[in-house]
Amino acid sequence: MAQDTNLRDFVLGYCQQVGGLIEPPAYGIDEVLLPDEVAARWGLDEFLRLTFDPALQLPSFAIDKTGVTTLHYGHPLVETIVLELRKRSADTRYFINPSRLEKPGLREIVNKLIFSNARPNAGQTQRIRMYHYVCFNFKASLVSDEKREHLVPLWMHLQGGYRLAQTEIKSKVILDSQNDSPQLETAIPFWHNLSPGENPLSPEVITALLDRSRHFILDEIASILTTAQKRSQHFLELDRARLNAYYTDLQRDLDKRLARADEDRRPALESKLTALNTERQSKLADAEQKYDLRLDLELINLAIIAQPKIELDVEISKRGVAVKRTVAWDPVRHILEPLVCDVCGHPGDGLTLCESGHLAHSDCLAPQCVDCKRTFCRLCTEKIFTCVVCSSPVCVHSLVHCKICGRDTCQKHVTLCHAVDGQPQKVDKVVATSTESTSKIQSPIDKNPRPRVDKGSNSKSKTGVKVPPTKKPTGTTTRTKPDKSVTAQRIQVDIEHTIPVVRAFALKKEHEIAIRVWELTKEGITANCNCEKGRNCPSDRIIHRPANELRIEGQLLRLIREFALEYHVPETKITFQRIIINEIFQSQQLTLPSVWKDSEKLAAAQAGFDKYAER
């Protein structure tokens, strides 16, 4: 039996890691001098003579042939080393060392950043600081009739707090084990409130970043989940068909025997028939439990990748509002890293500066004030109120508080808050929150009653179909509006993961007072509502033209915000949760699954909507 070189490298390599000294082998014997604390921990002498060849033959002139330990798999010393290694973390750390840490003209690049309502003004001083990526490696186990495991890597930007595509980094960098810039200061994560003196790479920061990454994992394994669920459902249907066929034959035989049986034999046969039906239901339940798909996620390890980047401060300002942000130039990817939305935490271009100094995507903005047109984001919903007359959004600067009845209105409806026997006079909104108008045409889904098709506020649809313009309200209309007394405490949004369905529940004392459902169909996004307004609900049985895969999430978010506005719920009280295989995952914002973002399905739904609208 030859000497096991793999075992030798494993044992001697670990002895060197713990601080031991290794002498070159003589006559097939390795001499090891262990540190005192290691020898005491292992219960051995400090000096060891080891061999990995079970057939070792020492020459006659070899001095001191005693005290040689032959190691093999299963030896106590080998098992002790294995146990210690299993307790150690498999986490690691790498460095990206750019060849050039300068960027001429960086200030001009920053000043070209585009904001929807503000202008940037970059500073003069550049800084070089150490930025970090974190790669979380998850083990995703899909368990049903069999168990399948997948390794899912997820890359996160530590300072930005957002997800990155791993191909965006790995294909353009070389990971080194040595840091060429150890003197650089670590950049502070802007999304995490560090305590004074807290390390930006502390376990608390990494744990918070892990929490932010959880909902991204579901997107990474969406296709795997869908395939596994279809497979489990297929085999479940096969088992159901086999069981039903088997027990149907037995039941048919018992029915025939029962029809020919005498009175004294009938009770026994009826008892067998009852037992047969009970057994059938039990077997069907066992089959459902067997193919019930369960997802288990386990964090295996993580890697922290450090890279120097060039920082520059920039002031983003508009009339009356100015904020300061820090932008970073990546000298490896040769890009200016995007700024991050203060609401959803996702990076993006064309951000909007709200009146409170937050940068936000257009989909993360609160409804615009109908009077002064000030722009607020979803973090500032406490500054947006609702006119009791037209239900339009009004900001705190334009809100008119009636001294007679104590109600709040927009400037246009100051005298109508107590015009009808002390109650508000109800009129249409001055400006719709999502710039949508409605025209009634018949739906092929259900011909009675006739649904409405939402085409947007333009007088001409994208297919060129003429749409009657919306008439301005002149007084009281017959449309039923939610009464001020019908309010909810919060909105809960459930997002199905495998089918394109989103459900919003208006809850008061945890009781449902209204439910609105949006579903992507061949004709568009159909909306159905079950609320106190009944058949007169203006949002019931409406078909919306879906946006493309990049804007569909914002379109659904606007519809949810309108639903919350009807029941006077601020956006801070809207919660989201994703339902995956009968399990619920909480989410901080609306994140639609891939079934909503299929470009082919969306294009087909848009074409179906346009064709349907022409009829």
C-alpha positions as CSV (number, residue, x, y, z in Angstrom):
1,M,0.0,0.0,0.0
2,A,1.6,3.3,-1.1
3,Q,1.8,6.4,1.1
4,D,-1.4,8.6,0.9
5,T,0.0,12.0,-0.2
6,N,-3.5,13.6,0.1
7,L,-3.7,12.6,3.7
8,R,-0.2,13.8,4.3
9,D,-0.8,17.2,2.8
10,F,-4.0,17.5,4.7
11,V,-2.5,16.8,8.1
12,L,0.8,18.6,7.7
13,G,-0.9,21.6,6.1
14,Y,-3.2,22.0,9.1
15,C,-0.4,21.6,11.5
16,Q,1.3,24.5,9.8
17,Q,-1.9,26.5,10.0
18,V,-2.1,26.2,13.7
19,G,1.6,27.3,14.1
20,G,3.5,24.0,14.0
21,L,7.0,23.6,12.6
22,I,7.5,20.8,10.0
23,E,10.9,19.2,9.3
24,P,11.6,17.8,5.8
25,P,10.9,14.0,5.9
26,A,13.8,11.6,6.5
27,Y,13.4,7.9,5.8
28,G,9.6,8.6,5.2
29,I,9.1,10.1,8.7
30,D,7.9,13.7,9.2
31,E,8.8,15.5,12.4
32,V,6.3,18.1,13.7
33,L,6.8,20.5,16.6
34,L,3.3,21.8,17.8
35,P,2.6,24.9,19.9
36,D,2.0,24.1,23.5
37,E,-1.7,25.1,23.5
38,V,-2.4,23.0,20.4
39,A,-0.6,20.0,21.9
40,A,-2.6,20.4,25.1
41,R,-5.9,20.7,23.1
42,W,-5.2,17.5,21.2
43,G,-3.8,15.6,24.2
44,L,-0.4,14.9,22.5
45,D,3.2,15.6,23.1
46,E,4.6,18.8,21.5
47,F,7.0,16.7,19.3
48,L,5.5,14.2,16.9
49,R,7.1,11.8,14.4
50,L,4.5,10.9,11.8
51,T,4.4,8.6,8.8
52,F,1.7,7.9,6.3
53,D,3.1,4.7,4.9
54,P,1.7,1.6,6.6
55,A,4.5,-0.6,5.2
56,L,7.4,1.7,6.3
57,Q,10.7,-0.2,6.6
58,L,13.4,1.7,8.5
59,P,17.0,1.0,7.5
60,S,19.2,-0.6,10.1
61,F,21.3,2.5,10.5
62,A,18.3,4.8,11.3
63,I,18.6,6.3,14.7
64,D,15.7,6.0,17.2
65,K,13.2,3.8,15.5
66,T,10.6,4.2,18.3
67,G,7.9,6.8,18.8
68,V,6.7,6.8,15.1
69,T,3.0,7.2,14.6
70,T,1.4,5.8,11.4
71,L,-1.6,7.9,10.4
72,H,-4.5,6.7,8.3
73,Y,-8.1,7.6,7.7
74,G,-10.1,7.1,10.9
75,H,-7.0,7.7,13.2
76,P,-7.9,9.7,16.3
77,L,-5.5,12.5,15.3
78,V,-7.0,12.7,11.8
79,E,-10.6,12.7,13.2
80,T,-9.6,15.5,15.7
81,I,-8.4,17.7,12.8
82,V,-11.5,17.0,10.8
83,L,-13.8,18.0,13.7
84,E,-11.9,21.3,14.2
85,L,-12.1,22.2,10.5
86,R,-15.8,21.5,10.5
87,K,-16.3,24.1,13.3
88,R,-14.4,26.7,11.3
89,S,-16.2,29.0,8.9
90,A,-15.8,28.5,5.2
91,D,-16.0,32.2,4.6
92,T,-13.2,33.9,2.7
93,R,-12.0,37.2,1.5
94,Y,-10.6,38.5,-1.8
95,F,-9.2,41.7,-3.2
96,I,-9.6,43.5,-6.5
97,N,-6.5,45.5,-7.2
98,P,-7.0,48.1,-10.0
99,S,-4.0,49.0,-12.1
100,R,-5.0,52.6,-12.2
101,L,-6.6,54.6,-9.4
102,E,-7.4,57.9,-11.1
103,K,-10.1,59.3,-13.3
104,P,-9.5,62.6,-15.2
105,G,-12.7,64.5,-15.9
106,L,-14.8,62.7,-13.2
107,R,-16.4,66.0,-12.2
108,E,-17.8,66.6,-15.7
109,I,-19.1,63.0,-15.8
110,V,-20.9,63.5,-12.5
111,N,-22.4,66.8,-13.6
112,K,-24.0,65.0,-16.6
113,L,-26.1,62.8,-14.3
114,I,-29.8,63.1,-15.2
115,F,-32.5,63.9,-12.6
116,S,-36.1,64.4,-13.5
117,N,-36.5,67.7,-11.6
118,A,-33.0,68.6,-10.2
119,R,-29.5,69.4,-11.2
120,P,-26.2,68.0,-9.8
121,N,-23.1,70.1,-8.8
122,A,-20.0,67.9,-8.2
123,G,-17.3,68.9,-5.8
124,Q,-13.6,69.3,-6.6
125,T,-12.0,66.9,-4.1
126,Q,-11.6,63.2,-5.1
127,R,-11.0,60.5,-2.5
128,I,-10.0,56.9,-2.8
129,R,-11.7,54.5,-0.4
130,M,-12.2,50.8,-0.1
131,Y,-15.6,49.4,-1.3
132,H,-16.9,45.9,-0.8
133,Y,-19.0,43.3,-2.5
134,V,-20.5,40.4,-0.6
135,C,-21.2,37.1,-2.3
136,F,-23.7,35.0,-0.3
137,N,-23.8,31.3,-1.3
138,F,-27.1,29.6,-0.5
139,K,-28.1,26.0,-0.7
140,A,-31.7,25.8,-2.0
141,S,-33.3,22.4,-1.2
142,L,-36.5,21.5,-3.0
143,V,-38.2,18.6,-1.2
144,S,-41.2,16.7,-2.4
145,D,-41.2,13.0,-3.4
146,E,-37.4,13.5,-3.8
147,K,-34.9,16.1,-2.7
148,R,-33.0,18.3,-5.1
149,E,-30.3,20.7,-4.1
150,H,-29.0,23.8,-5.9
151,L,-26.2,26.2,-5.1
152,V,-27.4,29.8,-5.5
153,P,-24.8,32.6,-5.4
154,L,-26.1,36.1,-4.7
155,W,-23.8,39.2,-5.0
156,M,-24.6,42.3,-3.0
157,H,-23.1,45.8,-3.0
158,L,-22.1,46.4,0.7
159,Q,-22.0,50.2,0.6
160,G,-25.0,50.5,-1.7
161,G,-27.1,47.7,-0.2
162,Y,-28.4,46.5,-3.5
163,R,-28.1,43.4,-5.6
164,L,-25.5,43.0,-8.5
165,A,-25.4,40.5,-11.4
166,Q,-22.4,38.2,-10.7
167,T,-21.4,38.3,-14.4
168,E,-21.1,42.1,-14.0
169,I,-18.2,41.5,-11.6
170,K,-16.6,38.1,-12.2
171,S,-16.2,38.5,-16.0
172,K,-14.2,41.8,-15.6
173,V,-12.0,41.3,-12.5
174,I,-9.2,39.1,-11.1
175,L,-9.6,38.1,-7.5
176,D,-6.4,38.3,-5.5
177,S,-5.6,37.0,-2.0
178,Q,-3.3,40.0,-1.3
179,N,-4.4,43.6,-0.7
180,D,-2.2,46.2,-2.6
181,S,-3.9,49.1,-0.7
182,P,-4.1,48.2,3.0
183,Q,-3.9,51.8,4.1
184,L,-7.2,52.8,2.5
185,E,-10.2,53.7,4.7
186,T,-13.4,51.7,4.3
187,A,-16.4,53.5,2.8
188,I,-19.4,53.7,5.1
189,P,-22.7,51.9,4.0
190,F,-25.1,54.8,3.5
191,W,-28.2,52.6,4.1
192,H,-27.1,51.4,7.5
193,N,-26.9,53.7,10.6
194,L,-23.5,52.8,12.0
195,S,-22.9,53.4,15.7
196,P,-20.0,55.6,16.6
197,G,-16.8,53.6,16.1
198,E,-18.6,50.6,14.5
199,N,-16.8,48.7,11.8
200,P,-18.5,48.9,8.4
201,L,-17.6,45.2,8.1
202,S,-19.0,44.2,11.5
203,P,-21.3,41.1,11.8
204,E,-24.2,43.4,12.4
205,V,-23.8,45.1,9.1
206,I,-23.3,41.8,7.2
207,T,-26.4,40.4,8.9
208,A,-28.5,43.5,7.9
209,L,-27.2,43.1,4.3
210,L,-28.3,39.4,4.4
211,D,-31.8,40.4,5.5
212,R,-32.0,42.8,2.5
213,S,-30.9,40.0,0.1
214,R,-33.6,37.5,1.1
215,H,-36.3,38.5,-1.4
216,F,-33.7,38.5,-4.2
217,I,-33.1,34.8,-3.7
218,L,-36.7,34.1,-4.7
219,D,-36.0,35.8,-8.1
220,E,-32.8,33.8,-8.5
221,I,-34.6,30.5,-8.1
222,A,-37.9,31.4,-9.7
223,S,-37.4,29.3,-12.8
224,I,-36.2,26.3,-10.7
225,L,-39.2,26.6,-8.4
226,T,-41.6,26.8,-11.4
227,T,-40.1,23.7,-13.0
228,A,-40.1,21.7,-9.7
229,Q,-43.7,22.7,-9.0
230,K,-44.9,21.7,-12.5
231,R,-43.1,18.3,-12.1
232,S,-44.6,17.7,-8.6
233,Q,-48.1,18.6,-9.9
234,H,-47.7,16.3,-12.9
235,F,-46.8,13.3,-10.8
236,L,-49.5,14.1,-8.3
237,E,-52.1,14.1,-11.0
238,L,-50.8,10.7,-12.2
239,D,-51.0,9.2,-8.7
240,R,-54.5,10.7,-8.2
241,A,-55.7,9.1,-11.5
242,R,-54.2,5.7,-10.6
243,L,-55.7,5.7,-7.1
244,N,-59.1,6.9,-8.3
245,A,-59.2,4.2,-11.0
246,Y,-58.2,1.5,-8.5
247,Y,-60.8,2.5,-5.9
248,T,-63.5,3.1,-8.5
249,D,-63.1,-0.5,-9.7
250,L,-63.4,-1.8,-6.1
251,Q,-66.4,0.4,-5.4
252,R,-68.1,-0.7,-8.6
253,D,-67.6,-4.3,-7.6
254,L,-69.0,-3.7,-4.1
255,D,-72.0,-1.9,-5.5
256,K,-72.8,-4.9,-7.7
257,R,-72.5,-7.3,-4.7
258,L,-74.6,-4.9,-2.6
259,A,-77.3,-4.9,-5.2
260,R,-77.5,-8.7,-5.3
261,A,-77.0,-9.3,-1.5
262,D,-79.5,-10.5,0.9
263,E,-80.7,-8.4,3.8
264,D,-78.4,-10.2,6.3
265,R,-75.3,-9.5,4.2
266,R,-76.0,-5.9,3.4
267,P,-74.7,-4.4,6.6
268,A,-71.3,-6.0,6.2
269,L,-71.0,-4.9,2.6
270,E,-72.1,-1.3,3.4
271,S,-69.4,-1.3,6.1
272,K,-66.8,-2.4,3.6
273,L,-68.0,0.4,1.2
274,T,-67.6,3.0,3.9
275,A,-64.2,1.7,4.8
276,L,-63.2,1.8,1.1
277,N,-64.2,5.4,0.7
278,T,-62.3,6.3,3.9
279,E,-59.2,4.5,2.6
280,R,-59.5,6.3,-0.7
281,Q,-59.5,9.7,0.9
282,S,-56.6,8.7,3.1
283,K,-54.5,7.6,0.1
284,L,-55.3,10.7,-1.8
285,A,-54.3,12.8,1.2
286,D,-51.0,10.8,1.4
287,A,-50.3,11.5,-2.2
288,E,-50.8,15.2,-1.8
289,Q,-48.5,15.3,1.2
290,K,-45.9,13.2,-0.7
291,Y,-45.8,15.7,-3.6
292,D,-46.2,18.9,-1.5
293,L,-43.2,20.9,-2.5
294,R,-41.1,22.6,0.2
295,L,-38.3,25.0,-0.1
296,D,-35.4,25.1,2.4
297,L,-32.8,27.9,2.1
298,E,-29.5,27.6,4.0
299,L,-26.6,30.0,3.9
300,I,-23.5,28.0,3.3
301,N,-20.8,30.7,3.3
302,L,-19.9,34.1,2.1
303,A,-17.1,35.9,0.4
304,I,-16.2,39.5,0.9
305,I,-14.5,41.2,-2.1
306,A,-12.7,44.5,-1.5
307,Q,-11.9,47.0,-4.2
308,P,-10.6,50.6,-4.1
309,K,-12.9,53.2,-5.8
310,I,-12.8,56.9,-6.4
311,E,-15.3,59.0,-4.5
312,L,-16.7,62.4,-5.2
313,D,-19.3,64.4,-3.3
314,V,-22.2,65.9,-5.3
315,E,-25.0,68.4,-4.4
316,I,-28.3,67.7,-6.0
317,S,-30.6,70.7,-5.8
318,K,-33.8,72.3,-7.1
319,R,-35.6,75.4,-6.0
320,G,-35.8,75.3,-2.2
321,V,-34.4,71.8,-1.8
322,A,-30.8,70.5,-1.9
323,V,-29.2,67.2,-0.7
324,K,-25.6,65.9,-0.7
325,R,-24.7,62.4,-1.9
326,T,-21.5,60.6,-2.6
327,V,-20.9,58.9,-6.0
328,A,-18.2,56.4,-6.8
329,W,-16.2,55.7,-9.9
330,D,-15.4,52.0,-10.5
331,P,-11.9,51.9,-12.2
332,V,-12.3,48.2,-13.1
333,R,-15.7,48.3,-14.8
334,H,-15.2,51.9,-15.9
335,I,-18.6,53.1,-14.8
336,L,-20.0,55.7,-12.4
337,E,-22.0,53.6,-9.9
338,P,-25.7,54.7,-9.9
339,L,-27.3,56.4,-7.0
340,V,-29.9,54.5,-5.0
341,C,-33.5,55.2,-4.4
342,D,-34.2,56.2,-0.8
343,V,-37.6,54.4,-0.9
344,C,-37.0,51.0,-2.4
345,G,-33.2,50.8,-2.1
346,H,-32.7,49.9,-5.8
347,P,-30.2,51.8,-8.0
348,G,-31.5,53.7,-11.0
349,D,-31.2,56.6,-13.3
350,G,-33.5,59.6,-13.7
351,L,-34.3,59.8,-10.0
352,T,-36.7,62.5,-8.6
353,L,-35.8,64.9,-5.7
354,C,-38.8,65.1,-3.5
355,E,-39.7,68.1,-1.3
356,S,-38.3,66.5,1.8
357,G,-34.9,65.8,0.2
358,H,-35.3,62.1,-0.8
359,L,-34.2,60.7,-4.1
360,A,-36.8,58.3,-5.5
361,H,-37.9,56.5,-8.7
362,S,-41.0,57.7,-10.4
363,D,-42.7,54.5,-9.2
364,C,-41.8,55.3,-5.6
365,L,-43.4,58.8,-5.6
366,A,-46.5,59.6,-3.6
367,P,-49.5,61.1,-5.6
368,Q,-48.7,64.6,-6.7
369,C,-50.5,67.5,-5.0
370,V,-53.5,68.6,-7.1
371,D,-53.0,72.3,-6.3
372,C,-49.3,73.2,-6.0
373,K,-47.9,70.2,-7.9
374,R,-45.3,69.6,-5.2
375,T,-43.6,66.2,-5.4
376,F,-43.3,63.9,-2.4
377,C,-42.1,60.3,-2.2
378,R,-43.6,57.3,-0.3
379,L,-41.5,58.2,2.7
380,C,-43.4,61.5,3.0
381,T,-47.0,60.2,2.9
382,E,-47.8,61.9,6.2
383,K,-47.5,65.2,4.2
384,I,-50.2,64.1,1.6
385,F,-53.9,64.4,2.6
386,T,-57.1,63.7,0.7
387,C,-59.8,66.3,-0.2
388,V,-63.1,65.1,1.3
389,V,-65.0,66.4,-1.8
390,C,-63.1,65.1,-4.8
391,S,-60.7,62.6,-3.0
392,S,-57.7,64.1,-4.8
393,P,-54.3,64.3,-3.1
394,V,-53.4,67.6,-1.4
395,C,-50.1,68.3,0.3
396,V,-49.8,70.0,3.7
397,H,-48.8,73.3,2.0
398,S,-52.0,73.5,-0.1
399,L,-54.5,71.9,2.3
400,V,-57.4,74.1,3.4
401,H,-58.9,73.3,6.8
402,C,-62.5,74.4,7.2
403,K,-63.2,76.3,10.4
404,I,-66.9,75.4,10.3
405,C,-66.9,71.6,9.8
406,G,-63.2,70.8,10.5
407,R,-62.8,69.0,7.2
408,D,-59.9,69.2,4.8
409,T,-60.3,70.1,1.1
410,C,-58.3,71.2,-1.9
411,Q,-58.4,74.9,-2.8
412,K,-61.0,74.4,-5.6
413,H,-63.6,72.8,-3.2
414,V,-63.3,75.1,-0.2
415,T,-67.0,75.7,0.2
416,L,-68.2,72.2,-0.6
417,C,-67.0,70.3,2.5
418,H,-70.4,70.9,4.2
419,A,-72.6,71.9,1.2
420,V,-75.1,69.0,1.4
421,D,-76.9,69.2,4.8
422,G,-73.6,69.5,6.6
423,Q,-71.9,66.7,4.6
424,P,-69.4,67.0,1.8
425,Q,-70.6,67.3,-1.8
426,K,-69.1,64.4,-3.7
427,V,-67.6,65.2,-7.1
428,D,-65.0,63.5,-9.4
429,K,-61.4,63.9,-8.8
430,V,-59.8,67.1,-10.2
431,V,-56.8,65.0,-11.5
432,A,-56.7,61.3,-11.4
433,T,-53.7,59.9,-9.5
434,S,-52.6,57.6,-12.3
435,T,-53.8,59.8,-15.3
436,E,-56.3,57.1,-16.3
437,S,-59.8,57.6,-17.8
438,T,-62.4,54.9,-18.4
439,S,-64.8,54.1,-21.2
440,K,-67.3,51.4,-21.2
441,I,-67.3,48.5,-23.7
442,Q,-68.3,44.9,-23.6
443,S,-66.0,42.2,-22.3
444,P,-65.8,38.7,-23.7
445,I,-65.1,37.4,-20.2
446,D,-68.6,38.1,-18.9
447,K,-71.2,39.8,-21.0
448,N,-73.3,40.9,-18.0
449,P,-72.6,43.4,-16.6
450,R,-70.4,45.1,-19.1
451,P,-66.8,45.9,-17.9
452,R,-64.8,49.0,-18.5
453,V,-61.6,49.3,-20.4
454,D,-58.9,51.6,-19.1
455,K,-57.0,53.3,-21.9
456,G,-55.2,56.1,-20.2
457,S,-55.8,59.9,-20.1
458,N,-54.9,60.6,-23.8
459,S,-57.7,61.1,-26.3
460,K,-56.1,58.6,-28.6
461,S,-54.9,55.1,-27.5
462,K,-51.6,53.6,-28.6
463,T,-53.3,51.8,-31.5
464,G,-55.0,54.9,-32.8
465,V,-58.5,54.2,-31.4
466,K,-60.4,57.4,-30.6
467,V,-61.4,57.6,-27.0
468,P,-63.9,60.2,-25.7
469,P,-62.2,62.7,-23.5
470,T,-63.0,62.8,-19.9
471,K,-65.6,65.5,-19.0
472,K,-64.8,67.8,-16.2
473,P,-67.2,67.5,-13.2
474,T,-69.8,70.2,-12.8
475,G,-71.5,69.1,-9.7
476,T,-72.8,66.0,-8.0
477,T,-72.5,62.8,-10.0
478,T,-74.1,59.5,-9.7
479,R,-70.8,57.7,-9.2
480,T,-70.5,56.3,-5.7
481,K,-67.5,57.5,-3.8
482,P,-66.1,56.0,-0.6
483,D,-67.5,57.7,2.5
484,K,-65.1,59.3,4.9
485,S,-66.4,56.9,7.6
486,V,-65.3,53.8,5.5
487,T,-61.6,53.8,6.4
488,A,-59.1,51.0,6.8
489,Q,-56.1,50.8,9.1
490,R,-53.7,49.1,6.7
491,I,-53.4,47.5,3.3
492,Q,-52.0,44.0,2.9
493,V,-50.8,43.0,-0.6
494,D,-50.4,39.3,-1.4
495,I,-48.3,38.5,-4.5
496,E,-48.7,35.0,-6.0
497,H,-45.3,33.6,-7.2
498,T,-46.4,31.2,-9.9
499,I,-49.5,32.9,-11.4
500,P,-49.9,36.6,-12.4
501,V,-52.3,37.6,-9.6
502,V,-51.9,40.4,-7.0
503,R,-54.5,40.7,-4.2
504,A,-54.9,43.8,-2.0
505,F,-56.9,43.6,1.3
506,A,-58.1,46.7,3.1
507,L,-58.1,45.7,6.8
508,K,-59.7,47.3,9.8
509,K,-59.0,45.6,13.1
510,E,-57.7,42.7,11.0
511,H,-61.1,42.3,9.3
512,E,-61.4,42.5,5.6
513,I,-63.5,45.4,4.5
514,A,-62.5,45.4,0.8
515,I,-60.6,43.1,-1.6
516,R,-59.2,44.2,-4.9
517,V,-57.6,41.6,-7.3
518,W,-55.5,42.3,-10.4
519,E,-54.7,39.5,-12.8
520,L,-52.8,39.5,-16.1
521,T,-55.0,37.9,-18.8
522,K,-55.0,37.8,-22.6
523,E,-57.0,41.0,-22.7
524,G,-54.8,43.0,-20.3
525,I,-54.8,43.5,-16.5
526,T,-58.3,42.7,-15.2
527,A,-59.3,44.3,-11.9
528,N,-62.1,43.0,-9.7
529,C,-63.2,44.6,-6.5
530,N,-65.4,43.3,-3.6
531,C,-66.2,46.3,-1.4
532,E,-69.0,48.2,0.3
533,K,-69.8,50.0,-2.9
534,G,-71.0,46.8,-4.5
535,R,-71.7,46.9,-8.3
536,N,-71.3,50.7,-8.3
537,C,-67.6,50.5,-7.5
538,P,-65.8,52.5,-10.2
539,S,-62.7,50.2,-9.9
540,D,-64.6,46.9,-10.3
541,R,-64.4,45.0,-13.6
542,I,-61.9,47.3,-15.3
543,I,-59.3,46.1,-17.8
544,H,-56.1,48.1,-17.9
545,R,-53.6,48.0,-20.8
546,P,-50.4,46.5,-19.3
547,A,-47.1,48.3,-19.5
548,N,-43.9,46.7,-20.7
549,E,-41.7,44.5,-18.5
550,L,-39.7,47.5,-17.2
551,R,-42.8,49.5,-16.1
552,I,-45.3,46.8,-15.2
553,E,-44.2,46.9,-11.5
554,G,-44.7,50.7,-11.4
555,Q,-48.2,50.3,-13.0
556,L,-49.3,47.8,-10.3
557,L,-47.8,50.0,-7.6
558,R,-49.9,53.0,-8.8
559,L,-53.1,50.8,-8.7
560,I,-52.3,49.7,-5.2
561,R,-51.7,53.3,-4.1
562,E,-55.1,54.3,-5.5
563,F,-56.7,51.5,-3.5
564,A,-55.0,52.7,-0.3
565,L,-56.1,56.3,-1.1
566,E,-59.7,55.3,-1.3
567,Y,-59.6,54.0,2.3
568,H,-57.4,56.8,3.6
569,V,-54.5,54.5,4.3
570,P,-51.0,56.2,4.2
571,E,-48.4,54.4,2.1
572,T,-46.4,53.6,5.2
573,K,-49.2,51.3,6.2
574,I,-49.0,49.2,3.0
575,T,-47.3,45.8,3.6
576,F,-46.3,43.3,1.0
577,Q,-45.9,39.5,1.2
578,R,-45.0,36.9,-1.4
579,I,-46.7,33.5,-1.4
580,I,-44.5,30.7,-2.6
581,I,-45.6,27.1,-2.3
582,N,-48.0,27.9,0.6
583,E,-45.3,29.7,2.5
584,I,-45.3,33.5,3.1
585,F,-42.3,35.7,2.7
586,Q,-42.5,39.3,3.9
587,S,-41.1,42.0,1.5
588,Q,-40.4,45.7,2.0
589,Q,-41.7,46.8,-1.4
590,L,-43.7,45.5,-4.3
591,T,-41.6,42.9,-6.2
592,L,-43.4,41.2,-9.0
593,P,-42.3,37.6,-9.9
594,S,-41.1,36.7,-13.4
595,V,-44.6,35.6,-14.5
596,W,-45.5,39.3,-14.6
597,K,-42.4,40.3,-16.6
598,D,-42.5,37.9,-19.5
599,S,-42.1,40.2,-22.5
600,E,-43.9,37.9,-24.9
601,K,-46.9,37.5,-22.6
602,L,-47.1,41.3,-22.0
603,A,-46.9,42.0,-25.7
604,A,-49.7,39.5,-26.4
605,A,-51.8,41.0,-23.6
606,Q,-51.2,44.5,-25.1
607,A,-52.3,43.3,-28.5
608,G,-55.3,41.6,-27.0
609,F,-56.3,44.7,-25.2
610,D,-55.9,46.9,-28.3
611,K,-57.9,44.3,-30.4
612,Y,-60.6,44.1,-27.7
613,A,-60.8,47.9,-27.4
614,E,-61.4,48.2,-31.1
615,R,-64.6,46.1,-30.9
